[in-house]
Amino acid sequence: GVIAGRYWASGDFADTGLEVFRSNYVGSGTAVGPVIFGGLRVPFSRSFALGGEIRYQKADAALDSSLGFTGDRLDLGGITYQANLIFRF
């Protein structure tokens, strides 16, 4: 899959000398990685069913360190799930 991500942090931050400063950091990236998913649909009648899906994706996008980020990678992976109610009419 092609996975796009955007990271945004805003607020008060402390530097190495413990000085507090206010700043905004925005970074974005796109990465290619595997997507594994599966689902199940259980029909209860001709017009009603319940279902669900689970999805795992793994991708890392590069963050521009010149923008002030302490890390250099943005983790775009993880697990998502959803439940479905299906009505036919």
N, C-alpha and C positions, 0 to 999 in steps of 0.2 A: 504494500500500500504506500501511497504518497501521503505523508502526514505533516500538516502545517501546525506550527505552534507559535504562541506569543507570550512573552513573560513581561510582567509589569510590576514594579515595586515603587512605592511612594511613601515618604515619611521621614522620620528622624533616624539618622544613622550615626554610629560612633566609629571614628577612625582608630588607627593603632595607638595614637596618643590620648585616646578617650575623649577627644573633642567631639561634641555633638553637632551635626549639621543636617540641614533639610535638603533632600534631593529627590529626583524622579529618575528611574531607570527603566528603559523600554528596550526589549530585544525580541527578535523574531527569527524564525528559521523554518526550513522545510527539509524533511529527511525521508528516505525510503527504507522500509523495513517490513518484516513479516507480519501478517495479520491472520490469526487463527480464530475461527468462530464456529458456533453451532447453535442450534435451536431446536425447539420442540413445540408442536401444536397438538392439542388434545381436543377433538370435537366432542361436544356434549349433545348436540342436535344438529339439524341441517342448517340452522341459522345462528348458532352460538358456539364459540370455541375459546379456549384459553391457550396462551402460548408464552414463550419466553426465549430469550437469546442471551448468550454470553460471548464476549469478544476479548481477545488478548492481542495487544499490539506492542511491538518493541522497535523503538527508533530513538536516536539521539541527534539533536541539531547543534551546530556550533554557535556559541555566543561570542560576540565581538568584545574582547577584553579592553579595547580602547574606550568603550562606553562606560567603564567603571565597574563591571561585574567582577566578582571575586572568582567565580568559576568560569570554565570555558565550554561547558556542555549544558544543553537543555534536554532533560529527559522527557520524551514525548510518549513513552510507553505506559502500559497499565492494563487493568482489567475493567471492563464496563459490562453492565447487564441491564436488561429491560424486561418488563412483563407486558403482555398484550391481552386485551379483551377484543375478540373479533365478533362483530354482529353483521349478519348478512340480511338484507331486506330487498 
